[in-house]
Amino acid sequence: MNEITVALSGLKAAFDLTKGLVGVRDQAVFQAQLIQLQQAILEAQASTTAARAEQDRLQDEARALRRKIEELEDWKADTARYSLRQVGQGVTLYALGEGEAGPAHFLCPACFNAKRKSIVQKTQETRHGDYFIHRCPSCSAAYEFEERPWGGTAQSYSSDYDLYGDLDK
């Protein structure tokens, strides 16, 4: 705002100098006042340019703040769909609330609190042989829940099928 005031006062000075030029007859005085007039116009233009740059900067900042507010409102609306749920002994994850549309999934609480939605992925790993380990792809946190269907330790299967047996014929 200060730049606008300076610009207006510069333009007023230019106008006053122009009025003074009308009555001047002496060429040397005329030249001096003409130079003063040009300087006043240049100062007013510089102040106007600075004021415009400041206005543009403030508008950009306001747009960025509006975007940030929209993102926060969207995040707040999205997080309202989730609630903490105990899915195993000592394992609490975010899950879709009752009646919410969408496929069943769990979100990592560490990522959720950092305003990221990261779906916990099931692996075939086990820690004690009884429960699958689920991992967060973003922060690599591990959660042990969901009992293996056969219970107990991991089992291996064998077969006498030879995948390459038909190639020799």
DASULDA-V815134 format. One record per run of one state. SS is the DSSP state (~ for helix, > for strand, _ for the rest). FROM is the first residue (numbers start at 1). TO is the last residue. If there is no record, write none. Layout:
SS|FROM|TO  SS|FROM|TO
//
This chain:
_|1|1  ~|2|22  _|23|26  ~|27|79  _|80|81  >|82|88  _|89|90  >|91|96  _|97|105  >|106|107  _|108|108  ~|109|113  _|114|118  >|119|126  _|127|130  >|131|136  _|137|141  >|142|147  _|148|164  ~|165|168  _|169|169
//
